[in-house]
């Protein structure tokens, strides 16, 4: 371990992680290392560690590994398939970019790690994911566009109906009752 987190931060992290596991069963591991295996990329190392430790409940695959590699200045968050629907890669990247990296750049590993973990937990517990609103906006935009296209099409049909000639009663008298012989042309 890289020993970059204070004892107080480790205690807070353990409380947060225990709380989310008790609430919804998600297992989270926060790991700090001096460096990852030099034969692998930090991402590959994180995935291998995630799988080796078996983070997440068996059958649910609901684990998260939050890894900080000190010498490589890298943060990796690996999620199991069971939480990927709730916590997609785009949301993880947003948390890394907005909550973790700014604190780490200032040398505040405690605050960055806590903020990142709290953000992950907030999303897992139903907090605003941000991505929901993106999807909602896109779907709503397509719906609005569809309504506008249909409205425009219907407006084009209306003038055609009003241009049809009107028939007077005297013109419609050429129609016969059912069963009567129609006049020949």
C-alpha positions as a Markdown table, in Angstrom:
| # | Residue | x | y | z |
|---|---|---|---|---|
| 1 | Unk | 0.0 | 0.0 | 0.0 |
| 2 | Unk | 1.1 | 3.5 | -0.8 |
| 3 | Unk | 0.2 | 4.9 | 2.7 |
| 4 | Unk | -1.1 | 8.2 | 1.2 |
| 5 | Unk | -4.3 | 8.3 | 3.2 |
| 6 | Unk | -4.5 | 9.4 | 6.8 |
| 7 | Unk | -5.9 | 7.1 | 9.5 |
| 8 | Unk | -8.9 | 9.3 | 9.9 |
| 9 | Unk | -9.7 | 9.1 | 6.2 |
| 10 | Unk | -9.3 | 5.3 | 6.3 |
| 11 | Unk | -11.7 | 5.1 | 9.2 |
| 12 | Unk | -14.3 | 7.3 | 7.3 |
| 13 | Unk | -13.8 | 5.2 | 4.1 |
| 14 | Unk | -14.4 | 2.0 | 6.1 |
| 15 | Unk | -17.6 | 3.4 | 7.6 |
| 16 | Unk | -18.9 | 4.5 | 4.2 |
| 17 | Unk | -18.1 | 1.2 | 2.6 |
| 18 | Unk | -19.6 | -0.9 | 5.4 |
| 19 | Unk | -22.7 | 1.3 | 5.2 |
| 20 | Unk | -23.3 | 0.8 | 1.5 |
| 21 | Unk | -22.6 | -2.9 | 1.8 |
| 22 | Unk | -25.2 | -3.2 | 4.6 |
| 23 | Unk | -27.7 | -1.2 | 2.6 |
| 24 | Unk | -27.5 | -2.7 | -0.8 |
| 25 | Unk | -24.8 | -5.4 | -0.8 |
| 26 | Unk | -22.3 | -3.6 | -3.0 |
| 27 | Unk | -18.7 | -4.3 | -2.1 |
| 28 | Unk | -16.2 | -1.5 | -2.5 |
| 29 | Unk | -12.5 | -1.7 | -2.1 |
| 30 | Unk | -10.2 | 1.4 | -2.0 |
| 31 | Unk | -6.6 | 0.6 | -2.7 |
| 32 | Unk | -3.5 | 2.8 | -2.9 |
| 33 | Unk | -0.3 | 1.4 | -4.4 |
| 34 | Unk | 3.1 | 3.0 | -5.0 |
| 35 | Unk | 3.0 | 1.7 | -8.6 |
| 36 | Unk | 1.2 | -0.9 | -10.7 |
| 37 | Unk | 2.9 | -3.9 | -12.2 |
| 38 | Unk | 5.2 | -2.4 | -14.9 |
| 39 | Unk | 4.4 | -5.2 | -17.3 |
| 40 | Unk | 0.7 | -4.1 | -17.4 |
| 41 | Unk | -1.2 | -0.9 | -17.9 |
| 42 | Unk | -2.8 | 0.6 | -14.8 |
| 43 | Unk | -6.2 | -0.4 | -16.2 |
| 44 | Unk | -5.2 | -4.0 | -16.8 |
| 45 | Unk | -3.6 | -4.2 | -13.4 |
| 46 | Unk | -6.8 | -2.8 | -11.8 |
| 47 | Unk | -9.0 | -5.3 | -13.7 |
| 48 | Unk | -6.7 | -8.2 | -12.7 |
| 49 | Unk | -6.7 | -7.2 | -9.1 |
| 50 | Unk | -10.5 | -6.8 | -9.1 |
| 51 | Unk | -10.9 | -10.3 | -10.5 |
| 52 | Unk | -8.2 | -11.8 | -8.3 |
| 53 | Unk | -9.8 | -10.5 | -5.1 |
| 54 | Unk | -13.3 | -11.3 | -6.3 |
| 55 | Unk | -14.8 | -8.0 | -5.3 |
| 56 | Unk | -18.6 | -8.2 | -5.3 |
| 57 | Unk | -21.1 | -10.8 | -4.3 |
| 58 | Unk | -20.9 | -14.1 | -6.3 |
| 59 | Unk | -23.7 | -14.2 | -8.9 |
| 60 | Unk | -24.4 | -10.5 | -8.6 |
| 61 | Unk | -20.9 | -9.2 | -9.6 |
| 62 | Unk | -21.7 | -6.0 | -7.7 |
| 63 | Unk | -18.2 | -4.8 | -6.7 |
| 64 | Unk | -16.2 | -1.7 | -7.2 |
| 65 | Unk | -12.4 | -1.3 | -7.0 |
| 66 | Unk | -11.1 | 2.2 | -6.6 |
| 67 | Unk | -7.3 | 2.2 | -7.2 |
| 68 | Unk | -4.8 | 5.0 | -6.8 |
| 69 | Unk | -1.4 | 4.5 | -8.3 |
| 70 | Unk | 0.9 | 7.1 | -6.7 |
| 71 | Unk | 3.9 | 7.0 | -9.0 |
| 72 | Unk | 1.9 | 6.8 | -12.2 |
| 73 | Unk | -0.5 | 9.6 | -11.1 |
| 74 | Unk | -3.4 | 7.4 | -12.1 |
| 75 | Unk | -6.9 | 6.7 | -10.7 |
| 76 | Unk | -8.7 | 3.6 | -11.9 |
| 77 | Unk | -12.2 | 2.6 | -10.9 |
| 78 | Unk | -13.3 | -0.9 | -12.0 |
| 79 | Unk | -17.0 | -1.9 | -11.7 |
| 80 | Unk | -18.6 | -5.3 | -11.9 |
| 81 | Unk | -21.4 | -6.0 | -14.4 |
| 82 | Unk | -23.9 | -5.9 | -11.6 |
| 83 | Unk | -23.3 | -2.2 | -10.9 |
| 84 | Unk | -22.4 | -1.1 | -14.5 |
| 85 | Unk | -26.1 | -0.4 | -15.3 |
| 86 | Unk | -26.3 | 2.0 | -12.3 |
| 87 | Unk | -22.8 | 3.3 | -12.6 |
| 88 | Unk | -21.8 | 3.3 | -16.3 |
| 89 | Unk | -18.3 | 4.2 | -17.5 |
| 90 | Unk | -19.3 | 7.7 | -18.4 |
| 91 | Unk | -20.5 | 8.4 | -14.9 |
| 92 | Unk | -17.3 | 6.9 | -13.4 |
| 93 | Unk | -15.2 | 9.1 | -15.7 |
| 94 | Unk | -17.3 | 12.2 | -14.6 |
| 95 | Unk | -16.6 | 11.3 | -10.9 |
| 96 | Unk | -12.9 | 10.9 | -11.6 |
| 97 | Unk | -12.7 | 14.2 | -13.5 |
| 98 | Unk | -14.8 | 16.3 | -11.2 |
| 99 | Unk | -14.4 | 14.9 | -7.7 |
| 100 | Unk | -11.1 | 13.1 | -7.5 |
| 101 | Unk | -8.5 | 14.6 | -9.9 |
| 102 | Unk | -9.0 | 18.3 | -8.9 |
| 103 | Unk | -8.2 | 17.3 | -5.2 |
| 104 | Unk | -5.3 | 15.0 | -6.2 |
| 105 | Unk | -3.8 | 17.8 | -8.3 |
| 106 | Unk | -3.7 | 19.9 | -5.1 |
| 107 | Unk | -2.0 | 17.1 | -3.3 |
| 108 | Unk | -5.1 | 16.4 | -1.2 |
| 109 | Unk | -5.4 | 12.6 | -1.5 |
| 110 | Unk | -7.7 | 12.3 | 1.5 |
| 111 | Unk | -10.3 | 14.7 | 0.2 |
| 112 | Unk | -10.2 | 13.3 | -3.4 |
| 113 | Unk | -10.5 | 9.7 | -2.2 |
| 114 | Unk | -13.4 | 10.6 | 0.2 |
| 115 | Unk | -15.2 | 12.7 | -2.4 |
| 116 | Unk | -14.8 | 10.0 | -5.1 |
| 117 | Unk | -16.1 | 7.3 | -2.8 |
| 118 | Unk | -19.0 | 9.4 | -1.6 |
| 119 | Unk | -20.0 | 10.2 | -5.2 |
| 120 | Unk | -19.8 | 6.5 | -6.1 |
| 121 | Unk | -22.0 | 5.6 | -3.2 |
| 122 | Unk | -24.5 | 8.5 | -3.9 |
| 123 | Unk | -25.0 | 7.2 | -7.4 |
| 124 | Unk | -25.4 | 3.6 | -6.1 |
| 125 | Unk | -28.0 | 4.8 | -3.7 |
| 126 | Unk | -30.1 | 6.6 | -6.3 |
| 127 | Unk | -28.6 | 10.0 | -6.4 |
| 128 | Unk | -28.7 | 12.1 | -9.5 |
| 129 | Unk | -26.4 | 10.4 | -12.0 |
| 130 | Unk | -26.3 | 13.2 | -14.5 |
| 131 | Unk | -26.3 | 10.6 | -17.3 |
| 132 | Unk | -30.1 | 10.1 | -16.6 |
| 133 | Unk | -30.7 | 13.7 | -17.6 |
| 134 | Unk | -28.6 | 13.4 | -20.7 |
| 135 | Unk | -30.6 | 10.4 | -21.8 |
| 136 | Unk | -33.9 | 12.0 | -20.8 |
| 137 | Unk | -33.0 | 15.1 | -22.8 |
| 138 | Unk | -32.1 | 13.1 | -25.9 |
| 139 | Unk | -35.2 | 11.1 | -25.8 |
| 140 | Unk | -37.3 | 14.2 | -25.1 |
| 141 | Unk | -35.6 | 16.0 | -28.0 |
| 142 | Unk | -36.4 | 13.1 | -30.4 |
| 143 | Unk | -40.0 | 13.1 | -29.2 |
| 144 | Unk | -40.3 | 16.8 | -29.7 |
| 145 | Unk | -38.8 | 16.6 | -33.2 |
| 146 | Unk | -41.3 | 13.8 | -34.0 |
| 147 | Unk | -44.2 | 15.8 | -32.9 |
| 148 | Unk | -43.0 | 18.8 | -35.0 |
| 149 | Unk | -42.6 | 16.6 | -38.1 |
| 150 | Unk | -46.0 | 15.1 | -37.7 |
| 151 | Unk | -47.5 | 18.6 | -37.1 |
| 152 | Unk | -45.9 | 19.9 | -40.2 |
| 153 | Unk | -47.2 | 17.0 | -42.3 |
| 154 | Unk | -50.7 | 17.5 | -40.9 |
| 155 | Unk | -50.6 | 21.2 | -41.8 |
| 156 | Unk | -49.7 | 20.3 | -45.4 |
| 157 | Unk | -52.7 | 18.0 | -45.6 |
| 158 | Unk | -55.2 | 20.6 | -44.4 |
| 159 | Unk | -55.0 | 23.0 | -47.4 |
| 160 | Unk | -55.7 | 20.0 | -49.8 |
| 161 | Unk | -58.9 | 19.3 | -48.0 |
| 162 | Unk | -60.1 | 22.9 | -48.1 |
| 163 | Unk | -59.4 | 23.2 | -51.9 |
| 164 | Unk | -61.9 | 20.4 | -52.9 |
| 165 | Unk | -64.9 | 21.9 | -54.7 |
| 166 | Unk | -68.1 | 22.1 | -52.8 |
| 167 | Unk | -71.1 | 20.3 | -54.3 |
| 168 | Unk | -74.5 | 21.8 | -54.1 |
| 169 | Unk | -77.6 | 19.7 | -53.5 |
| 170 | Unk | -78.6 | 20.0 | -57.2 |
| 171 | Unk | -75.3 | 18.4 | -58.2 |
| 172 | Unk | -75.6 | 15.5 | -55.8 |
| 173 | Unk | -79.1 | 14.5 | -57.1 |
| 174 | Unk | -77.6 | 12.2 | -59.7 |
| 175 | Unk | -77.1 | 9.6 | -57.1 |
| 176 | Unk | -79.9 | 7.1 | -57.0 |
| 177 | Unk | -81.3 | 5.1 | -54.1 |
| 178 | Unk | -80.1 | 1.5 | -53.7 |
| 179 | Unk | -81.7 | -0.8 | -56.1 |
| 180 | Unk | -82.9 | 1.8 | -58.6 |
| 181 | Unk | -81.5 | 2.0 | -62.1 |
| 182 | Unk | -78.9 | 4.6 | -62.6 |
| 183 | Unk | -79.0 | 6.8 | -65.6 |
| 184 | Unk | -76.5 | 5.9 | -68.3 |
| 185 | Unk | -73.9 | 8.3 | -69.5 |
